[in-house]
Amino acid sequence: MALRTIVIGGSNTVMQPGYWPSLLTNMARRGVALDVVADLSVGGTTSGFGLYQLKAHEGLADADVLIIEYALNDAFVYGDERRPFRHWARFYEGILRHALAQNPKLRIVSLVFGARGGSFVSSVPSIDAGMHYISDWYGTSVVNVSRHLLRRFGREVVADPGFYMDQGHYARPIATSIVADIVADDLERILTAPVRPTALPLPIDPHHFADASIIDAKTLIERCGLPVRDYRNRRFAASTADLGNMRLKLEFEKGRPLAFSYVCAPEVGPLEISMPGETVEAAMLKGGVRDGTFKFLLSMLSCEFLYPGPALLQEPAKFACSIQVAQGEARTNRHVPKDNVAHAAYDPAVEPVLPLLGILHTGTLKSSVAEPVERAVLQPAAATERIEAPSI
């Protein structure tokens, strides 16, 4: 009987053709068929989005296998700095702990891919090492493709530009077939071994995100009165809560927002987040959507930029903020995430759109209230931009 499989990951897993369809064929040929009951992978996303996806979709309790593929994107976003790394570890531990709490018999396998010229070629990569440590703690498995490639072929092959399509995707069809074979070798061994469920161990980080909650679009529509906006293509169908002409006021106890999940479409506006003492405008537009490559993309804005320095790891007893489509006010700091691009200048004649899929947060949501926003009429002065280096 085929193993019921859920997969979460980034664009390498979404890519068609790519390693993933080759892996499914390879596993079936070996007599270990994977029945993909939920493919929740979305390009350009990290472990934070993976945790959101697992919280938003039912099915873990009935699954046999969970496959995770975020190492490459996580490394781009969180890198080697101490505080961002610990924040990332809370997401990754949260995925494992949440999944095993739902299903102690679940076999979890994390795949480690490396970018062209990634740190794994000549040093110990922090994210990869962290995945091994946390996975070993929870008794789950890791297939380190980067390490296999280095050992089997050496640095010259792995560093060769021909092995990759671009900075973060293996070349088709040769490299992706090699990757699929490597994953299949380890996966066959992992999935044919006896399942030995055990009790959850003590957490590594007491502040892990396994208990994080989501406010989904349905709740935002029914509780807050945000209008529905639907998106559909051959892969995704999403009903969103459009922030549009509304301001959403949120109050949390012993927690705060971790990420905003949304649909990036050409008409999407920047998000303005107002907190006591500061207002930040975040770019929500992806380059591929702006340039017309994609009609829309499921996306996530992680909130680390709202909590600079030591605040990233210190959750407040109470937290309040409001979010709305930005009007380009000069008093606002502007933040352009690594995988986003800046919006065009604010135009008060353009109808504001911001299709929310949901909000991932820690603690307890004590209040969520939506109120109409009076739109600015005049073009404001330019604000200061904080633009990060591009990533995948």
C-alpha positions as CSV (number, residue, x, y, z in Angstrom):
1,M,0.0,0.0,0.0
2,A,1.2,3.5,-0.8
3,L,2.4,5.7,2.0
4,R,0.2,8.8,2.6
5,T,2.6,11.7,2.1
6,I,2.5,15.4,2.9
7,V,5.2,17.6,1.5
8,I,6.1,21.2,2.4
9,G,9.0,23.1,0.7
10,G,10.1,25.7,-1.7
11,S,10.5,26.1,-5.4
12,N,12.8,23.1,-5.9
13,T,9.9,20.9,-4.9
14,V,7.4,22.9,-6.9
15,M,9.5,22.8,-10.1
16,Q,8.1,20.7,-12.9
17,P,10.0,18.8,-14.2
18,G,12.4,18.6,-11.3
19,Y,13.6,16.3,-8.6
20,W,10.2,15.8,-7.0
21,P,8.3,14.0,-9.9
22,S,11.5,12.0,-10.5
23,L,11.6,11.0,-6.9
24,L,8.0,9.8,-6.9
25,T,8.7,7.6,-10.0
26,N,11.9,6.3,-8.4
27,M,10.2,5.4,-5.2
28,A,7.3,3.6,-7.0
29,R,9.9,1.6,-9.0
30,R,11.5,0.5,-5.7
31,G,8.2,-0.7,-4.3
32,V,7.8,2.2,-1.8
33,A,5.1,4.3,-3.4
34,L,4.3,7.7,-2.0
35,D,0.7,8.8,-2.2
36,V,0.9,12.6,-2.1
37,V,-2.3,13.5,-0.1
38,A,-1.2,17.1,0.3
39,D,1.5,19.0,-1.7
40,L,1.8,22.2,0.3
41,S,5.1,23.4,-1.2
42,V,5.3,27.0,-2.4
43,G,8.2,28.7,-4.1
44,G,10.2,31.3,-2.3
45,T,9.0,30.3,1.2
46,T,10.8,29.2,4.4
47,S,10.1,27.1,7.4
48,G,7.8,29.7,8.8
49,F,5.5,29.2,5.9
50,G,5.8,25.5,6.3
51,L,4.6,25.8,9.9
52,Y,1.7,28.0,8.8
53,Q,0.7,25.4,6.1
54,L,0.6,22.6,8.6
55,K,-1.5,24.6,11.0
56,A,-3.9,25.7,8.2
57,H,-4.4,22.2,6.7
58,E,-5.7,19.1,8.3
59,G,-4.2,15.7,7.5
60,L,-1.2,15.2,9.7
61,A,-3.0,12.7,12.0
62,D,-3.7,10.4,9.0
63,A,-0.4,10.8,7.2
64,D,2.5,8.3,7.1
65,V,5.2,10.6,5.9
66,L,6.0,14.3,6.1
67,I,8.8,15.6,3.8
68,I,10.3,19.0,4.5
69,E,12.4,21.0,1.9
70,Y,13.3,24.4,3.2
71,A,17.1,24.3,4.0
72,L,18.2,26.3,0.9
73,N,15.6,29.1,1.4
74,D,16.1,29.2,5.1
75,A,19.8,29.7,4.6
76,F,19.2,32.6,2.3
77,V,16.9,34.3,4.8
78,Y,18.4,33.5,8.2
79,G,22.0,32.8,7.4
80,D,24.6,32.5,10.1
81,E,23.8,35.3,12.5
82,R,23.1,34.2,16.0
83,R,19.7,35.8,16.7
84,P,18.1,35.1,13.3
85,F,19.4,31.5,13.5
86,R,17.8,30.9,16.9
87,H,14.5,32.5,15.6
88,W,14.7,30.0,12.6
89,A,15.4,27.1,15.0
90,R,12.1,27.9,16.8
91,F,10.3,27.6,13.5
92,Y,12.0,24.3,12.5
93,E,11.5,22.8,16.0
94,G,8.0,24.0,15.9
95,I,7.3,22.1,12.7
96,L,8.7,18.8,14.1
97,R,7.1,19.2,17.5
98,H,3.7,20.1,16.1
99,A,3.7,17.3,13.6
100,L,4.7,14.6,16.1
101,A,2.2,15.9,18.6
102,Q,-0.5,15.3,16.0
103,N,0.9,11.9,14.9
104,P,3.6,10.1,16.9
105,K,3.9,7.5,14.2
106,L,4.6,10.1,11.5
107,R,7.9,9.6,9.7
108,I,9.5,13.0,9.1
109,V,12.3,13.4,6.5
110,S,14.0,16.8,5.9
111,L,15.9,17.3,2.7
112,V,19.0,19.5,2.6
113,F,19.7,21.2,-0.7
114,G,22.4,23.8,-1.2
115,A,22.6,26.9,-3.4
116,R,25.2,27.4,-6.1
117,G,28.3,28.7,-4.3
118,G,26.6,28.1,-0.9
119,S,28.6,28.0,2.4
120,F,28.4,24.2,2.5
121,V,31.0,24.0,-0.2
122,S,33.8,25.2,2.1
123,S,32.5,25.5,5.7
124,V,30.0,24.2,8.2
125,P,26.6,25.6,7.2
126,S,24.5,26.8,10.2
127,I,21.0,25.9,9.0
128,D,22.1,22.5,7.8
129,A,23.8,21.7,11.1
130,G,20.8,23.0,13.0
131,M,18.5,20.8,11.1
132,H,20.7,17.7,11.9
133,Y,20.8,18.7,15.6
134,I,17.0,19.3,16.0
135,S,16.1,16.3,13.9
136,D,18.3,14.0,15.9
137,W,16.8,15.4,19.1
138,Y,13.3,14.4,17.9
139,G,14.3,11.1,16.2
140,T,13.4,12.3,12.7
141,S,15.5,11.9,9.6
142,V,17.6,14.2,7.4
143,V,18.7,13.5,3.8
144,N,21.7,15.8,3.3
145,V,21.9,16.0,-0.5
146,S,24.6,18.7,-0.4
147,R,26.9,16.4,1.7
148,H,26.2,13.4,-0.5
149,L,27.1,15.5,-3.6
150,L,30.3,16.8,-2.1
151,R,31.4,13.3,-1.0
152,R,30.4,11.6,-4.3
153,F,31.6,14.2,-6.8
154,G,33.8,16.8,-5.0
155,R,33.7,20.5,-5.0
156,E,34.5,20.9,-8.7
157,V,31.2,19.3,-9.8
158,V,29.0,20.9,-7.1
159,A,30.5,24.3,-7.8
160,D,30.2,24.0,-11.5
161,P,27.7,26.5,-13.0
162,G,26.3,23.7,-15.2
163,F,25.1,21.8,-12.2
164,Y,22.5,24.6,-11.5
165,M,19.8,26.3,-13.6
166,D,20.4,29.5,-11.5
167,Q,21.5,30.4,-8.0
168,G,19.1,28.1,-6.2
169,H,17.8,25.4,-8.6
170,Y,19.4,22.2,-9.8
171,A,19.8,21.9,-13.6
172,R,17.3,19.7,-15.5
173,P,17.3,16.9,-16.3
174,I,20.7,15.5,-15.2
175,A,21.3,17.2,-11.8
176,T,17.7,16.9,-10.7
177,S,17.8,13.1,-11.6
178,I,21.0,12.7,-9.5
179,V,19.3,14.5,-6.6
180,A,16.2,12.3,-6.9
181,D,18.4,9.2,-6.8
182,I,20.3,10.4,-3.7
183,V,17.0,11.1,-1.9
184,A,15.5,7.8,-3.0
185,D,18.4,5.8,-1.7
186,D,18.1,7.3,1.8
187,L,14.3,7.5,1.7
188,E,13.9,3.8,0.9
189,R,16.0,2.9,3.9
190,I,14.1,5.3,6.2
191,L,10.6,4.3,5.1
192,T,11.2,0.5,5.2
193,A,12.5,0.6,8.8
194,P,10.1,-0.3,11.6
195,V,8.2,2.7,13.1
196,R,8.9,3.2,16.8
197,P,6.7,6.0,18.2
198,T,8.1,7.6,21.3
199,A,6.9,10.4,23.7
200,L,7.9,13.9,22.8
201,P,11.2,14.9,24.4
202,L,11.7,18.1,26.3
203,P,11.9,21.0,23.9
204,I,15.3,22.3,22.9
205,D,14.1,25.9,23.0
206,P,11.3,26.5,25.5
207,H,10.1,29.3,23.3
208,H,9.7,27.1,20.2
209,F,6.8,27.9,17.8
210,A,5.0,24.5,17.9
211,D,2.1,26.2,19.8
212,A,1.8,29.1,17.4
213,S,-1.7,29.8,16.1
214,I,-3.2,31.1,12.9
215,I,-5.9,33.5,12.1
216,D,-7.2,32.3,8.7
217,A,-8.9,34.2,5.9
218,K,-12.3,32.6,6.9
219,T,-12.0,34.1,10.4
220,L,-10.9,37.5,9.1
221,I,-14.0,37.5,6.8
222,E,-16.5,36.3,9.3
223,R,-15.3,38.0,12.4
224,C,-13.8,41.2,11.1
225,G,-16.0,41.8,8.0
226,L,-13.1,41.9,5.4
227,P,-14.4,41.2,1.9
228,V,-13.6,38.0,0.0
229,R,-11.2,38.0,-3.0
230,D,-10.6,34.8,-4.9
231,Y,-7.5,33.6,-6.9
232,R,-7.2,30.5,-8.9
233,N,-4.7,28.9,-11.3
234,R,-3.8,25.3,-12.3
235,R,-2.0,24.7,-9.1
236,F,-3.6,26.9,-6.4
237,A,-7.1,28.0,-5.4
238,A,-7.2,30.6,-2.6
239,S,-10.0,32.6,-1.0
240,T,-8.5,35.6,0.7
241,A,-9.6,38.3,3.1
242,D,-8.9,41.6,1.3
243,L,-7.6,44.3,3.6
244,G,-8.2,46.8,0.9
245,N,-9.9,49.9,2.4
246,M,-9.8,48.5,6.0
247,R,-7.5,48.8,9.0
248,L,-7.1,45.7,11.1
249,K,-6.3,46.3,14.8
250,L,-4.8,43.4,16.7
251,E,-4.1,42.9,20.3
252,F,-2.1,39.9,21.6
253,E,-1.3,38.6,25.1
254,K,2.1,36.8,25.6
255,G,2.7,36.8,21.9
256,R,2.9,38.8,18.6
257,P,2.7,38.2,14.8
258,L,5.3,35.9,13.3
259,A,4.2,36.2,9.7
260,F,1.5,37.4,7.3
261,S,0.4,35.0,4.6
262,Y,-1.0,36.6,1.5
263,V,-1.5,36.3,-2.2
264,C,0.9,38.4,-4.2
265,A,-0.9,39.7,-7.3
266,P,0.0,42.6,-9.6
267,E,-2.5,44.8,-7.8
268,V,-1.2,44.1,-4.3
269,G,-0.2,47.1,-2.2
270,P,2.5,47.5,0.4
271,L,1.6,46.6,4.0
272,E,1.8,49.3,6.7
273,I,2.3,47.9,10.3
274,S,1.8,50.5,13.1
275,M,3.1,49.7,16.6
276,P,3.6,52.0,19.6
277,G,6.3,54.4,18.6
278,E,6.9,53.2,15.1
279,T,5.3,52.6,11.7
280,V,6.9,50.4,9.1
281,E,5.9,49.9,5.5
282,A,6.8,46.5,4.0
283,A,6.9,45.7,0.3
284,M,4.7,42.8,-0.6
285,L,5.4,42.6,-4.4
286,K,7.4,39.7,-5.9
287,G,9.6,40.4,-9.0
288,G,8.1,37.5,-10.9
289,V,4.6,39.0,-10.4
290,R,5.6,42.5,-11.3
291,D,7.3,41.3,-14.5
292,G,4.3,39.2,-15.5
293,T,6.1,35.8,-15.2
294,F,3.4,34.7,-12.7
295,K,-0.3,35.7,-12.5
296,F,-0.1,35.5,-8.7
297,L,2.0,33.8,-6.0
298,L,1.2,32.5,-2.6
299,S,3.5,34.4,-0.3
300,M,4.5,35.1,3.3
301,L,5.9,38.2,5.0
302,S,8.0,37.1,8.0
303,C,7.9,39.7,10.8
304,E,11.5,39.5,12.1
305,F,12.2,43.0,10.7
306,L,9.6,44.4,13.2
307,Y,11.7,43.2,16.2
308,P,15.3,44.4,15.8
309,G,18.2,43.4,17.9
310,P,17.5,41.5,21.2
311,A,13.7,42.1,20.8
312,L,13.6,39.3,18.2
313,L,14.0,36.7,20.9
314,Q,12.0,38.5,23.7
315,E,8.3,38.3,23.4
316,P,6.3,41.0,25.3
317,A,3.6,40.3,27.8
318,K,1.3,42.4,25.6
319,F,1.5,43.5,22.0
320,A,-0.7,45.7,19.9
321,C,-0.5,46.7,16.2
322,S,-2.6,47.7,13.3
323,I,-2.2,46.8,9.7
324,Q,-3.5,48.4,6.5
325,V,-2.5,49.1,2.9
326,A,0.2,51.8,3.0
327,Q,-0.4,55.3,1.7
328,G,3.3,56.1,1.3
329,E,3.5,58.6,4.2
330,A,6.8,60.2,4.8
331,R,6.9,59.3,8.5
332,T,7.0,55.6,7.6
333,N,10.1,53.5,7.5
334,R,10.1,51.3,4.4
335,H,11.3,47.7,4.4
336,V,11.9,45.6,1.3
337,P,12.4,41.9,2.2
338,K,15.1,39.9,0.5
339,D,12.8,38.2,-1.9
340,N,10.5,41.2,-2.7
341,V,10.8,44.3,-4.8
342,A,9.7,47.9,-4.1
343,H,6.3,49.1,-5.2
344,A,5.6,51.9,-7.6
345,A,5.0,55.4,-6.0
346,Y,1.7,55.7,-4.1
347,D,-1.2,56.7,-6.3
348,P,-4.4,57.7,-4.4
349,A,-6.5,56.9,-7.5
350,V,-5.5,53.2,-7.4
351,E,-7.9,51.0,-5.5
352,P,-5.9,49.4,-2.6
353,V,-5.7,45.6,-2.5
354,L,-4.0,43.3,0.0
355,P,-5.4,39.7,-0.1
356,L,-4.6,38.0,3.2
357,L,-4.5,34.3,3.6
358,G,-3.9,34.5,7.3
359,I,-1.7,35.5,10.2
360,L,0.7,33.2,12.1
361,H,1.2,34.4,15.7
362,T,2.4,33.4,19.1
363,G,0.4,33.8,22.3
364,T,-3.3,34.6,22.5
365,L,-5.2,36.9,20.1
366,K,-7.3,39.0,22.5
367,S,-8.9,41.3,20.0
368,S,-9.2,41.8,16.2
369,V,-11.2,44.7,14.9
370,A,-11.5,46.1,11.4
371,E,-12.4,49.7,10.6
372,P,-12.6,51.7,7.4
373,V,-9.6,53.7,6.3
374,E,-9.9,57.2,4.8
375,R,-7.6,57.2,1.9
376,A,-5.0,60.0,1.4
377,V,-5.7,62.4,-1.5
378,L,-2.3,64.1,-2.1
379,Q,0.9,62.4,-3.2
380,P,3.1,62.4,-0.1
381,A,6.9,62.9,0.0
382,A,9.2,60.0,-0.4
383,A,10.2,57.9,2.6
384,T,13.4,56.3,3.6
385,E,13.9,52.8,2.2
386,R,15.7,49.8,3.8
387,I,16.4,47.3,1.0
388,E,17.9,43.9,1.7
389,A,20.0,41.9,-0.8
390,P,17.9,39.7,-3.1
391,S,17.5,36.0,-2.5
392,I,15.5,33.1,-3.9
